[in-house]
Amino acid sequence: MAEACGLLGDGSKAVKIHHLVKAPENSVSSISRRESWDASRPATVYKTPETLPDGTPCTAATVILRTRGCVWWWKSGCTFCGYFNDVRD
């Protein structure tokens, strides 16, 4: 059987994409944040501009507490919201 080659056919051996892309949760900054566990402080706090239903502009605050993560992450490995970057196993 012939061996697979790269997408453009340059003769190099094919490589799976997940071996090429470094997952954000494994970056140096994410690991250091995750390992510096201080349950008395939130993992992340940020503000975003929002608009109320009547059109009034306002600011929304989001606070991510240091927890083990959501049930979807632990059951299926969901990465939809990126919350797993801010929590610790």
A tleap script that builds the chain and sets N, CA, C and O, in Angstrom:
source leaprc.protein.ff14SB
mol = sequence {
  NMET ALA GLU ALA CYS GLY LEU LEU GLY ASP
  GLY SER LYS ALA VAL LYS ILE HIE HIE LEU
  VAL LYS ALA PRO GLU ASN SER VAL SER SER
  ILE SER ARG ARG GLU SER TRP ASP ALA SER
  ARG PRO ALA THR VAL TYR LYS THR PRO GLU
  THR LEU PRO ASP GLY THR PRO CYS THR ALA
  ALA THR VAL ILE LEU ARG THR ARG GLY CYS
  VAL TRP TRP TRP LYS SER GLY CYS THR PHE
  CYS GLY TYR PHE ASN ASP VAL ARG CASP
}
set mol.1.N position { 0.842 -1.175 0.000 }
set mol.1.CA position { 0.000 0.000 0.000 }
set mol.1.C position { 0.889 1.240 0.000 }
set mol.1.O position { 1.889 1.291 0.715 }
set mol.2.N position { 0.529 2.225 -0.791 }
set mol.2.CA position { 1.307 3.463 -0.871 }
set mol.2.C position { 1.137 4.282 0.401 }
set mol.2.O position { 0.066 4.290 1.008 }
set mol.3.N position { 2.205 4.971 0.797 }
set mol.3.CA position { 2.162 5.810 1.994 }
set mol.3.C position { 1.573 7.169 1.626 }
set mol.3.O position { 1.863 7.706 0.557 }
set mol.4.N position { 0.743 7.724 2.514 }
set mol.4.CA position { 0.119 9.021 2.251 }
set mol.4.C position { 1.170 10.117 2.242 }
set mol.4.O position { 2.197 10.010 2.912 }
set mol.5.N position { 0.909 11.175 1.478 }
set mol.5.CA position { 1.821 12.321 1.483 }
set mol.5.C position { 1.040 13.572 1.857 }
set mol.5.O position { -0.185 13.530 1.976 }
set mol.6.N position { 1.739 14.675 2.040 }
set mol.6.CA position { 1.114 15.932 2.453 }
set mol.6.C position { 0.027 16.382 1.492 }
set mol.6.O position { -0.086 15.849 0.388 }
set mol.7.N position { -0.764 17.346 1.896 }
set mol.7.CA position { -1.909 17.830 1.133 }
set mol.7.C position { -1.522 18.274 -0.274 }
set mol.7.O position { -2.254 18.013 -1.229 }
set mol.8.N position { -0.394 18.933 -0.410 }
set mol.8.CA position { 0.024 19.417 -1.719 }
set mol.8.C position { 0.869 18.402 -2.482 }
set mol.8.O position { 1.315 18.669 -3.598 }
set mol.9.N position { 1.085 17.250 -1.880 }
set mol.9.CA position { 1.804 16.198 -2.571 }
set mol.9.C position { 3.284 16.465 -2.753 }
set mol.9.O position { 3.851 16.116 -3.788 }
set mol.10.N position { 3.925 17.082 -1.757 }
set mol.10.CA position { 5.351 17.391 -1.873 }
set mol.10.C position { 6.240 16.204 -1.519 }
set mol.10.O position { 7.464 16.332 -1.477 }
set mol.11.N position { 5.632 15.062 -1.267 }
set mol.11.CA position { 6.403 13.871 -0.958 }
set mol.11.C position { 6.648 13.640 0.518 }
set mol.11.O position { 7.134 12.579 0.908 }
set mol.12.N position { 6.316 14.628 1.349 }
set mol.12.CA position { 6.517 14.440 2.791 }
set mol.12.C position { 5.402 13.573 3.360 }
set mol.12.O position { 4.301 13.507 2.813 }
set mol.13.N position { 5.709 12.917 4.461 }
set mol.13.CA position { 4.735 12.045 5.103 }
set mol.13.C position { 3.589 12.881 5.680 }
set mol.13.O position { 3.827 13.963 6.218 }
set mol.14.N position { 2.369 12.400 5.577 }
set mol.14.CA position { 1.204 13.113 6.107 }
set mol.14.C position { 1.278 13.184 7.632 }
set mol.14.O position { 1.738 12.249 8.287 }
set mol.15.N position { 0.820 14.301 8.183 }
set mol.15.CA position { 0.818 14.518 9.629 }
set mol.15.C position { -0.587 14.925 10.035 }
set mol.15.O position { -1.219 15.734 9.356 }
set mol.16.N position { -1.081 14.374 11.134 }
set mol.16.CA position { -2.407 14.740 11.616 }
set mol.16.C position { -2.394 16.170 12.138 }
set mol.16.O position { -1.431 16.593 12.777 }
set mol.17.N position { -3.463 16.913 11.866 }
set mol.17.CA position { -3.532 18.323 12.241 }
set mol.17.C position { -3.392 18.528 13.745 }
set mol.17.O position { -2.800 19.519 14.172 }
set mol.18.N position { -3.928 17.607 14.567 }
set mol.18.CA position { -3.841 17.815 16.011 }
set mol.18.C position { -2.419 17.641 16.539 }
set mol.18.O position { -2.152 17.965 17.696 }
set mol.19.N position { -1.501 17.135 15.712 }
set mol.19.CA position { -0.098 17.087 16.111 }
set mol.19.C position { 0.616 18.393 15.755 }
set mol.19.O position { 1.700 18.670 16.269 }
set mol.20.N position { 0.011 19.186 14.884 }
set mol.20.CA position { 0.613 20.448 14.461 }
set mol.20.C position { 0.143 21.641 15.290 }
set mol.20.O position { 0.892 22.600 15.476 }
set mol.21.N position { -1.081 21.587 15.784 }
set mol.21.CA position { -1.673 22.720 16.491 }
set mol.21.C position { -1.490 22.549 17.990 }
set mol.21.O position { -1.878 21.529 18.560 }
set mol.22.N position { -0.899 23.550 18.622 }
set mol.22.CA position { -0.716 23.504 20.075 }
set mol.22.C position { -2.010 23.986 20.717 }
set mol.22.O position { -2.458 25.104 20.462 }
set mol.23.N position { -2.603 23.146 21.543 }
set mol.23.CA position { -3.863 23.487 22.199 }
set mol.23.C position { -3.656 24.667 23.139 }
set mol.23.O position { -2.664 24.698 23.867 }
set mol.24.N position { -4.577 25.651 23.143 }
set mol.24.CA position { -4.428 26.829 24.002 }
set mol.24.C position { -4.300 26.482 25.477 }
set mol.24.O position { -3.609 27.184 26.216 }
set mol.25.N position { -4.949 25.417 25.917 }
set mol.25.CA position { -4.886 25.065 27.335 }
set mol.25.C position { -3.507 24.565 27.742 }
set mol.25.O position { -3.227 24.435 28.934 }
set mol.26.N position { -2.639 24.282 26.771 }
set mol.26.CA position { -1.287 23.817 27.075 }
set mol.26.C position { -0.227 24.892 26.859 }
set mol.26.O position { 0.968 24.600 26.916 }
set mol.27.N position { -0.650 26.136 26.610 }
set mol.27.CA position { 0.325 27.210 26.442 }
set mol.27.C position { 0.972 27.532 27.783 }
set mol.27.O position { 0.405 27.239 28.836 }
set mol.28.N position { 2.138 28.123 27.748 }
set mol.28.CA position { 2.883 28.435 28.971 }
set mol.28.C position { 2.066 29.331 29.893 }
set mol.28.O position { 2.007 29.086 31.097 }
set mol.29.N position { 1.432 30.373 29.339 }
set mol.29.CA position { 0.656 31.296 30.185 }
set mol.29.C position { -0.558 30.609 30.796 }
set mol.29.O position { -0.896 30.867 31.951 }
set mol.30.N position { -1.217 29.743 30.039 }
set mol.30.CA position { -2.383 29.043 30.567 }
set mol.30.C position { -1.987 28.063 31.667 }
set mol.30.O position { -2.678 27.952 32.680 }
set mol.31.N position { -0.886 27.359 31.473 }
set mol.31.CA position { -0.425 26.408 32.489 }
set mol.31.C position { -0.040 27.142 33.764 }
set mol.31.O position { -0.392 26.702 34.858 }
set mol.32.N position { 0.683 28.263 33.640 }
set mol.32.CA position { 1.093 28.987 34.848 }
set mol.32.C position { -0.114 29.545 35.586 }
set mol.32.O position { -0.138 29.535 36.817 }
set mol.33.N position { -1.123 30.033 34.859 }
set mol.33.CA position { -2.342 30.527 35.504 }
set mol.33.C position { -3.067 29.388 36.209 }
set mol.33.O position { -3.524 29.539 37.342 }
set mol.34.N position { -3.167 28.251 35.532 }
set mol.34.CA position { -3.874 27.106 36.093 }
set mol.34.C position { -3.154 26.553 37.327 }
set mol.34.O position { -3.798 26.143 38.292 }
set mol.35.N position { -1.833 26.543 37.292 }
set mol.35.CA position { -1.060 25.994 38.402 }
set mol.35.C position { -0.946 26.949 39.586 }
set mol.35.O position { -0.664 26.511 40.701 }
set mol.36.N position { -1.158 28.238 39.365 }
set mol.36.CA position { -1.099 29.199 40.470 }
set mol.36.C position { -2.470 29.262 41.131 }
set mol.36.O position { -3.144 30.291 41.099 }
set mol.37.N position { -2.853 28.186 41.708 }
set mol.37.CA position { -4.182 28.022 42.279 }
set mol.37.C position { -4.355 28.868 43.527 }
set mol.37.O position { -3.649 28.669 44.516 }
set mol.38.N position { -5.289 29.813 43.490 }
set mol.38.CA position { -5.632 30.624 44.653 }
set mol.38.C position { -7.147 30.740 44.648 }
set mol.38.O position { -7.710 31.593 43.961 }
set mol.39.N position { -7.802 29.885 45.410 }
set mol.39.CA position { -9.266 29.817 45.400 }
set mol.39.C position { -9.919 31.075 45.953 }
set mol.39.O position { -11.128 31.252 45.801 }
set mol.40.N position { -9.152 31.952 46.588 }
set mol.40.CA position { -9.738 33.183 47.123 }
set mol.40.C position { -9.867 34.265 46.051 }
set mol.40.O position { -10.464 35.313 46.296 }
set mol.41.N position { -9.310 34.014 44.866 }
set mol.41.CA position { -9.390 34.990 43.774 }
set mol.41.C position { -10.043 34.350 42.555 }
set mol.41.O position { -9.847 33.161 42.305 }
set mol.42.N position { -10.817 35.121 41.791 }
set mol.42.CA position { -11.416 34.558 40.570 }
set mol.42.C position { -10.339 34.251 39.531 }
set mol.42.O position { -9.264 34.850 39.535 }
set mol.43.N position { -10.642 33.324 38.658 }
set mol.43.CA position { -9.707 32.969 37.591 }
set mol.43.C position { -9.610 34.096 36.572 }
set mol.43.O position { -8.517 34.432 36.117 }
set mol.44.N position { -10.743 34.676 36.217 }
set mol.44.CA position { -10.797 35.732 35.213 }
set mol.44.C position { -11.935 36.685 35.527 }
set mol.44.O position { -12.997 36.268 35.989 }
set mol.45.N position { -11.710 37.961 35.277 }
set mol.45.CA position { -12.758 38.978 35.399 }
set mol.45.C position { -12.613 39.893 34.187 }
set mol.45.O position { -11.519 40.374 33.896 }
set mol.46.N position { -13.712 40.130 33.485 }
set mol.46.CA position { -13.656 41.079 32.380 }
set mol.46.C position { -14.993 41.777 32.204 }
set mol.46.O position { -16.029 41.289 32.656 }
set mol.47.N position { -14.953 42.936 31.534 }
set mol.47.CA position { -16.154 43.730 31.268 }
set mol.47.C position { -16.339 43.846 29.762 }
set mol.47.O position { -15.372 43.969 29.011 }
set mol.48.N position { -17.603 43.804 29.330 }
set mol.48.CA position { -17.907 43.958 27.913 }
set mol.48.C position { -19.051 44.944 27.741 }
set mol.48.O position { -19.969 44.972 28.562 }
set mol.49.N position { -19.012 45.750 26.691 }
set mol.49.CA position { -20.132 46.659 26.430 }
set mol.49.C position { -21.337 45.862 25.937 }
set mol.49.O position { -21.198 44.969 25.101 }
set mol.50.N position { -22.492 46.180 26.447 }
set mol.50.CA position { -23.732 45.497 26.066 }
set mol.50.C position { -24.818 46.536 25.831 }
set mol.50.O position { -24.638 47.721 26.114 }
set mol.51.N position { -25.940 46.076 25.315 }
set mol.51.CA position { -27.097 46.936 25.111 }
set mol.51.C position { -28.312 46.265 25.731 }
set mol.51.O position { -28.581 45.090 25.480 }
set mol.52.N position { -29.044 47.023 26.542 }
set mol.52.CA position { -30.263 46.502 27.154 }
set mol.52.C position { -31.352 46.378 26.099 }
set mol.52.O position { -31.236 46.989 25.037 }
set mol.53.N position { -32.415 45.601 26.357 }
set mol.53.CA position { -33.486 45.432 25.371 }
set mol.53.C position { -34.097 46.750 24.888 }
set mol.53.O position { -34.577 46.834 23.758 }
set mol.54.N position { -34.079 47.783 25.747 }
set mol.54.CA position { -34.651 49.073 25.328 }
set mol.54.C position { -33.648 49.936 24.566 }
set mol.54.O position { -33.965 51.069 24.206 }
set mol.55.N position { -32.443 49.421 24.314 }
set mol.55.CA position { -31.440 50.141 23.545 }
set mol.55.C position { -30.433 50.918 24.378 }
set mol.55.O position { -29.511 51.521 23.829 }
set mol.56.N position { -30.597 50.912 25.691 }
set mol.56.CA position { -29.686 51.631 26.573 }
set mol.56.C position { -28.340 50.904 26.646 }
set mol.56.O position { -28.301 49.710 26.943 }
set mol.57.N position { -27.234 51.614 26.376 }
set mol.57.CA position { -25.926 50.963 26.499 }
set mol.57.C position { -25.564 50.741 27.968 }
set mol.57.O position { -25.905 51.553 28.828 }
set mol.58.N position { -24.880 49.651 28.242 }
set mol.58.CA position { -24.447 49.347 29.605 }
set mol.58.C position { -23.173 48.510 29.536 }
set mol.58.O position { -22.703 48.170 28.450 }
set mol.59.N position { -22.626 48.187 30.686 }
set mol.59.CA position { -21.430 47.351 30.768 }
set mol.59.C position { -21.768 46.087 31.545 }
set mol.59.O position { -22.319 46.157 32.644 }
set mol.60.N position { -21.439 44.938 30.978 }
set mol.60.CA position { -21.676 43.657 31.649 }
set mol.60.C position { -20.356 43.153 32.221 }
set mol.60.O position { -19.315 43.237 31.571 }
set mol.61.N position { -20.410 42.632 33.434 }
set mol.61.CA position { -19.220 42.056 34.069 }
set mol.61.C position { -19.338 40.535 34.058 }
set mol.61.O position { -20.406 39.986 34.329 }
set mol.62.N position { -18.240 39.863 33.743 }
set mol.62.CA position { -18.183 38.404 33.783 }
set mol.62.C position { -17.087 38.002 34.759 }
set mol.62.O position { -15.959 38.488 34.676 }
set mol.63.N position { -17.428 37.114 35.680 }
set mol.63.CA position { -16.468 36.618 36.663 }
set mol.63.C position { -16.432 35.099 36.547 }
set mol.63.O position { -17.459 34.439 36.708 }
set mol.64.N position { -15.258 34.543 36.267 }
set mol.64.CA position { -15.096 33.093 36.194 }
set mol.64.C position { -14.401 32.653 37.470 }
set mol.64.O position { -13.260 33.028 37.740 }
set mol.65.N position { -15.109 31.852 38.245 }
set mol.65.CA position { -14.574 31.363 39.508 }
set mol.65.C position { -13.709 30.133 39.277 }
set mol.65.O position { -13.861 29.444 38.268 }
set mol.66.N position { -12.825 29.863 40.183 }
set mol.66.CA position { -11.948 28.692 40.065 }
set mol.66.C position { -12.709 27.452 40.511 }
set mol.66.O position { -12.845 27.181 41.704 }
set mol.67.N position { -13.195 26.713 39.539 }
set mol.67.CA position { -13.928 25.475 39.799 }
set mol.67.C position { -13.280 24.367 38.977 }
set mol.67.O position { -12.244 24.579 38.348 }
set mol.68.N position { -13.873 23.221 38.984 }
set mol.68.CA position { -13.347 22.109 38.185 }
set mol.68.C position { -13.829 22.154 36.745 }
set mol.68.O position { -13.409 21.319 35.944 }
set mol.69.N position { -14.680 23.080 36.391 }
set mol.69.CA position { -15.194 23.155 35.034 }
set mol.69.C position { -16.608 22.613 34.949 }
set mol.69.O position { -17.147 22.105 35.932 }
set mol.70.N position { -17.197 22.722 33.785 }
set mol.70.CA position { -18.589 22.307 33.626 }
set mol.70.C position { -18.706 20.802 33.361 }
set mol.70.O position { -17.735 20.133 33.008 }
set mol.71.N position { -19.911 20.305 33.542 }
set mol.71.CA position { -20.174 18.878 33.364 }
set mol.71.C position { -19.950 18.453 31.907 }
set mol.71.O position { -19.543 17.320 31.647 }
set mol.72.N position { -20.213 19.359 30.959 }
set mol.72.CA position { -20.026 19.012 29.546 }
set mol.72.C position { -18.551 18.776 29.244 }
set mol.72.O position { -18.212 17.882 28.468 }
set mol.73.N position { -17.672 19.570 29.852 }
set mol.73.CA position { -16.244 19.380 29.643 }
set mol.73.C position { -15.803 18.015 30.152 }
set mol.73.O position { -15.068 17.306 29.465 }
set mol.74.N position { -16.242 17.643 31.345 }
set mol.74.CA position { -15.804 16.387 31.947 }
set mol.74.C position { -16.440 15.165 31.297 }
set mol.74.O position { -15.825 14.099 31.267 }
set mol.75.N position { -17.655 15.296 30.778 }
set mol.75.CA position { -18.315 14.140 30.160 }
set mol.75.C position { -17.874 13.915 28.722 }
set mol.75.O position { -17.708 12.774 28.291 }
set mol.76.N position { -17.682 15.009 27.971 }
set mol.76.CA position { -17.416 14.815 26.548 }
set mol.76.C position { -16.219 15.587 26.016 }
set mol.76.O position { -15.886 15.469 24.837 }
set mol.77.N position { -15.566 16.376 26.866 }
set mol.77.CA position { -14.426 17.145 26.389 }
set mol.77.C position { -14.814 18.357 25.568 }
set mol.77.O position { -14.029 18.820 24.740 }
set mol.78.N position { -16.017 18.879 25.783 }
set mol.78.CA position { -16.502 20.050 25.049 }
set mol.78.C position { -15.525 21.212 25.217 }
set mol.78.O position { -15.048 21.457 26.325 }
set mol.79.N position { -15.224 21.922 24.147 }
set mol.79.CA position { -14.340 23.086 24.205 }
set mol.79.C position { -15.041 24.336 23.682 }
set mol.79.O position { -14.377 25.295 23.288 }
set mol.80.N position { -16.362 24.336 23.674 }
set mol.80.CA position { -17.133 25.414 23.067 }
set mol.80.C position { -16.806 26.783 23.643 }
set mol.80.O position { -16.530 27.717 22.890 }
set mol.81.N position { -16.832 26.919 24.962 }
set mol.81.CA position { -16.683 28.251 25.562 }
set mol.81.C position { -15.249 28.584 25.945 }
set mol.81.O position { -14.963 29.748 26.228 }
set mol.82.N position { -14.358 27.645 25.967 }
set mol.82.CA position { -12.986 27.908 26.371 }
set mol.82.C position { -12.804 28.022 27.871 }
set mol.82.O position { -11.724 28.378 28.342 }
set mol.83.N position { -13.844 27.724 28.620 }
set mol.83.CA position { -13.793 27.824 30.080 }
set mol.83.C position { -12.705 26.936 30.659 }
set mol.83.O position { -12.132 27.264 31.698 }
set mol.84.N position { -12.412 25.826 30.010 }
set mol.84.CA position { -11.401 24.890 30.501 }
set mol.84.C position { -10.024 25.535 30.578 }
set mol.84.O position { -9.154 25.027 31.285 }
set mol.85.N position { -9.800 26.649 29.864 }
set mol.85.CA position { -8.513 27.338 29.938 }
set mol.85.C position { -8.301 28.025 31.279 }
set mol.85.O position { -7.161 28.275 31.672 }
set mol.86.N position { -9.387 28.334 31.988 }
set mol.86.CA position { -9.306 29.117 33.216 }
set mol.86.C position { -9.511 28.312 34.481 }
set mol.86.O position { -9.477 28.878 35.573 }
set mol.87.N position { -9.718 27.032 34.374 }
set mol.87.CA position { -9.987 26.214 35.556 }
set mol.87.C position { -8.879 25.185 35.745 }
set mol.87.O position { -8.013 25.022 34.885 }
set mol.88.N position { -8.917 24.519 36.840 }
set mol.88.CA position { -7.881 23.529 37.146 }
set mol.88.C position { -8.521 22.168 37.362 }
set mol.88.O position { -9.606 22.084 37.937 }
set mol.89.N position { -7.869 21.098 36.912 }
set mol.89.CA position { -8.398 19.743 37.103 }
set mol.89.C position { -8.374 19.401 38.571 }
set mol.89.O position { -8.777 18.304 38.957 }
savepdb mol mol.pdb
quit
